[in-house]
Amino acid sequence: MSADGTAYAFAMASALAVDRLAEWGATASGSLLRYALAYDEDGRVTSQRWAHGVSGTPVFVQGFEYGVDESAQIGVATDTVFRAVNRNGAIYNYFYDAQGRRRRLKAYPGGTKDEYFNSAGHKLLTDRGNDGFSMAVGHHATDDYVWLGGRAVAVIRAKFSSAWARQEDGVGSCTRNEEAAACGVYFPVVDHIGKPVVMLDASRRVAGAADHDPFGHVNRVSQVAETAHPYGSGSSVSLTTLMQPVSAGVEVVRMRALYHLVDTESGAASVSLVDADTTANLHSTSEVRKGNVVTPWVQPSSGRVEVKFAASATAASGYQGVVLEGYEYQRYQSGAEPFWIPLRFPGQYNVGGNIDLYDGRVRSDLYNPVTNLAHELTHASLFDNQYLGRPGAPEPIPRFAGDAVDGALPDSPNALVTPHKMMEWYWQSVFGGGP
């Protein structure tokens, strides 16, 4: 397949697991843009490895754990209470309630927790977190949602002191997870299927504008560029230029690079984000054998950032260089602070922590929207004569998914009809009534 000018190939596992995705990546000769997956006996994905072509210790591994003690094999494939994501040793613990809704994300190595409270109708009411990632909490930040007609129409960003004393609404900064945002009311503008496309602040300024890709990612662009692997001493190359249109004086565009791999000699080689119009160095990165590197946000003068790699004449050999996978951008009105919410397509909720997984309101799992790999059980009994949709494999699509139901749009982008409508259709067609 091809996406944004880059060709990708997929490799499946060997028999008896030929329906399991084992690897995928760019097909260009010598490319190190490659992922690999491992599975357990239940067919669940246990790890995702970055830059699979680099020999030796993996540069980055994201592991998926099911149950309380995976090493002791405590926990079964039907466990829906606890699961965890291990990102190179940083543990993100997820806890679920009796209805399969994610209740708490103990996401950060510092020990802070995010909590989520839902209505009886599975609408997110409160999303509560902290100003940073350490236990030395400056304040607690909350997002309270107002729903009308099944759509989020307002979000109130507020804060509590470290002792949980409510602070004055609409005053000061309500930073969350080290992302600055003004306290106050925000108004999501949604499209015909209910996904947010514009965010207005309390002064009616645009605090965010979103372009969604087909999988739900917001303002993410795939733009692959690589150095030679390994790079040579004295090399200096412009890898690519990241570009977004911007109206000078009216709007602001910020960008951050998404590196699949950075392997450079410290002090002798680096990759930089440079303002393509002023040549100002906005940020430089130098890491040794590190995958999944995300830069801070940078603000170019005219929406153009050049990605440049440079190695000194005395740089040592053996380092693999840089693989740029793409970038993300923010677009907002001048004078406003950027603000966005984790709601994506109907039924999608970005779980945060840069782990690229989503909660699905109708799925009770974590899944990668691009590969469609589920990291827990999908809903049971309706899928292609299987009682359990196997996690870690492409989501099973029901055999009758081609039947249009009331012109309904999907609650999940991976289904062809809404699961609620699908269940209703199933009971009416098979049993002649509702459940």
N, C-alpha and C positions, 0 to 999 in steps of 0.2 A: 504494500500500500504506500501511498505518498501523501504527505501533509505539509503544507507551507513550503513546498519545494524540496523537501527531504524525503527520500525513499526509505521505508522501514521494512524489515523482514521479521516474521514470527516463526519460532521453532517450537514444535510440540514435543511432549515427552515420549519416550519409547513405550512399546507394549509392556504392560497392559494398561497404560495410562495415556493413550494417544490423544485423548480429548483434553489433556491438561497443558496449559501454556507453560513452557519451560524457560524460554528466552525471547527477548525482542530487542531490536535496536536498529541503528542506521546501517544501510547497506554499503555506504561509501568505503572504498578500499582503505584499510588502516584505521577506520573509525573506532574510537573507544566509547562511543555512545551506545551502551548496551546494558540491559538489565537481565538478571537471572532469578528464578523463583525456585524455592524448595517446598516440599509438601510433607505432611505427616501421614500416618496410616489411615486416617479418616478422610484424606483428600483435601485437608485444609492447608492453605498457604501458611508456612511457618517463617519464611524469610524472603526478603526482596533485596538483592545485591546490586549495587551501583558499579559501573565500569568493570563489568565481568571479565573483560579482556586483559585487565592488569593482573599480572601474576602475583602470588604471595598473599599476604593478609588482605582481606577485602578493604577497599577504601571507605566504604560505607555500607552498613547492613541495617535494614529495618526489619525487626522480628515481630511476629505475631504470636501471642500466647493466649491459651484458652484454659481457664480453670485456675485454681489457687496455686497449685504446685505442678508445673509442667514436667520438671525433671523427675518427680515421683509419680508421674502419670495420674495425678489426681485431677479429675475433670473429664467430661465426656463431650461428644460431639453435639449433644443437645443442651449444653450449658448455656443459659441466657442471662446469667447474673453478673458475671465478671469476665472481662477480657483486657488484654494489655498490649501496648505497642512499645517495643524496645528499640530505640534509635541510638545505635552505637553506645549502649549502656545507660542512656537516659530513659527512664521508665515512665510511660503514660498509662495510668490505670483507669479503666472505665467500669462504672457500676451502673446496673440497670434495675428498674423497678419491676413489679409483677406484670406490668403490661408491655414490657420490652422497651421502655423508653429510657434513653440514657439519662441518668440522674446526676452523676458526678464525674468529673474528669480531674483526676489527681495527676496533672499533666507535667508538672515542672520539677526538675531535680531539686529546686529549693524547697519543695514541699507545699507550695500553694495549691489551692483547689478552685475549680470552677464548678458552679452548681446550676442546675436547670430545673425549672418548675413549669409543668404543662397543665393545660386545662383538661377536663374530662373528654373534650373533643380533639385531643392531641395537638392543640395549638400551643406554641411556646409563649409563656406568659412572662417569665423572668429569667434572665441570663446573668448570673452573678459571678464576678471575678475580682481581680486585684490590679493595683497600679503597675506592679512588676512581677518578677519571677522568684523573689526571695521571700523568706518568712519575715523579714523586717518590713512589714507592710506599711506603706504610708497611708493608703486609704483603700477601701473596697469600692469597686465600680459596679453598677447595676444597669442593665438595659431592661426596661419594662415595656412590653408590647401591647398595643391596642389593636384589636381586630374588628373588622366590619365586613360582613358578607364573605367571610372566609379569607380575607386578605389583610395583611398587616398595613395599617394606615398611619400609625405613629409609633415612634420609639422614644422613650424618655431615658436619656443617659443621666444618671445621678450618682452620688457617692455617699459613703458612710466613712466615718473616721475608723482608725484601726481598732477602736473599742466598740464599733458598730453603733455609733451615734449618727443619726441622719443629719447630713449637711444641707445647707440652703440650696434649693433647686435653682438651676439656671445661672449659677454664679461660679466663676473660676474654671479651672481645668479638671476634667474627669479622665485623666490618662488611664488607659487599660493596657496591660501587657506591654508597657513601654511605648505605646502608640498614643500620641497626644490627641485629645479631642475636647472640645468645649462642652461643658455641662449644658443641658437643655433638651428641648424637644426637637426631634427630627421627623421628617415626613417622607417615607418611601413612596415613590411613584412607581406603580407596577404596570406591566403590560397585560395583554388579554389573557394570559395563562397564570398571572399572579406573581411572576418573578420580578424583583426590584430592578429597575433600569436607571432611575435617577433618585438622588437623595437631596432633600431640601432641609436647611437648618431653620431655626426659629425666626431668622430674619429674612427668610425666603431666598437665601443664597443657595447656589448649587454646591453641596458638600461632597458630591460624588456622582459620576456618570459611568455606567457599566456597559461593556460589550461582553456578552456571554458566549463562550465557545459551545459546541454541541454537547459537551459533557458537563457543563455547569460552571467551569472555571471563569472567573471574572477578570477581564482585562489582562489576560495572559496570551502571549504571542510565542509561538514556536519559531525559533530562529537559530539554527544549528551552525556553529563555526568552531574549528579546531586548529590547534597548532600542529606542527609535526610531532610524532610520537616515536622516539624522544626528540626534543628540540635541540638545536645546536647552540654552542656558545656564540655570543655576539649577534644572535638573531633578534630582529625587531620587525614586527608585522602588525598591520591593522587587520583584525579578524573580521569585523563587520561593523555596521552602523545601525543602531537602534533608532527608529524614527516614529514619531507620533505628531500629527498636525496640532498646532496650538495657535490660538488667537492672542497675539501680544497685548498685554494689559488687561485682558478680559478673563482669561483662564490660566490655570497653572497645570503643568504636567510634570509628574515625578516618575522615575523609573528605578527598578532594581533588577540586577542581572541574576539569572539562575544558572549556576555552573554545575554541570554533571560531574566534573572532575577538575581539581586544581592540584597539580603536583609540580612544585617549583622549588628551587633552592632558595632558602631564606637569605635575603640580602643581596642575592645575585640575579634573581628573575622575579617578575611579577606580571599580573594582568591588571590593566587600569581602565576605568571608565572616564572618558575625556569628553568635555564639551566640544562637539564638532564645530562649533562656530567661534568660540573664544579660545579654544585649546586649553582651557583650565582643567587641571586634574581634579576630578570629582571624588574618586575613590580608587584605592589600589588594594589588591589582594595577593598575598603570597602564602601558600600553605604547602605542606608536605603530605602527599598521599591522603587527600581529603576529598570525599565525594559529597554531593548534595549541598553545595555552598550557595548561600543566598546573601547578597550584598545589602547594605543599608540603602534606603531610598536616597536618590540623588535628583537634583533639579537642574536640568540643562536650560540654557537661556532661550532656546528656540525649538525645543522638542527633539533634539538630535544628540545622541550619545555614541561616540566611537569607542569600540572595544579594542584596546591595543595591548599587545604582548611585547615584552622586552627582556632580553637576557644579556648580562654583561659579557665582555670578552673573556673573562676568567671563570664563567659559570661552569660548574661541574657537569659531567655527562651522567646519563642514567635517569634523569627525571622525565616524566611523561608529558608534562606541559598542561594544557588547558583544553577543556571541552565545554563550550557554551551551549546550553540546551534551549534557552529562550530568555524571555524577560517578562516582567509584570509592570503595569503602569497605573497611576492614579490621575484622574482628571477632575478638577474642581474649580470653582469660581475664585478669582482673585479676592482676597479679603476674608474668605472662609477657611475653616480648618477641615481637612479631609476626614470623612466619616463613612463607614460602611457597616453592614450587618452580615451575619453568617448565613442568612437565608439565601438559597439559590433557586433552582427549579422547584416547583411544587413537590414536596416530599423530601427535598434535600436540605441538609444542614451541614455546613463545613465544621468539622470537629476541631479545627485550629491546630496550633503547634507546628505548622508547616509540614504535617505528615501526609497531606494530600489524600485524606480519606474523608468520606462523607457518612453521616447518619442518614438512613432512609426511614421516614416515619412509618412506612408500611413494610419495612424489611427486618427490623430488629437486628441489624448488623452494622458493621463498618465495611465500606467497599470503596474501591478505587474506580472513579467514574470513567476513566479513560480505558483501562483494560477490562472493566466490568468484573473485576475479581472480588468476590465476596469474602470477607474474613470472619464470617460466622454463618449460621444457617439462614438460608432464605426461607420464605414462607412455604409451608408444607402442603402436600396432598393434591395440588392442582396441576403440578408441572410435569407434563410429558410422562405420565404414568410412574413418576417417582414420588415416593412418600416424603423424601427429604431432598430438597435441592442441594446438591453438594457444594459446599463453600470452596472458594479458591478455584472454581471453574467458571466459565461463562454462565451468566445468569440464565437458568432455564426459562424459556418463553412458552406459555401455554399453547397447546395445539390449536385452540380456538381463538388465538389472539388476532386472527385476521378479521373476526367479526366485529364490526363497528358497533359501539354501544352508545346510543344517544349522542353521537358526535363528541363523546367525552375526550378530554385531553388527559394525558397520563399524570398520575400522582408521582410516579417515578419515571425518569427519562428512559429507563430500561424496559418498561412495559409498553404494550401497544394500546392498552385500555387501563383505566384506573383499577387497582386491585379491589376497591370497594364495589365498583360497578361490575367487575369481573366476578366477584363472589356472588353478587346478586344475580347475575346472568346464569352462573353455574347452578345455583339452587333452583332457579325458576325453570331452567331447561331440563335439568336432570330429575328434580324432585317435584316440580310443579308448584313451588312456593318459596317463601323466604326461610332463612335459617331460624 
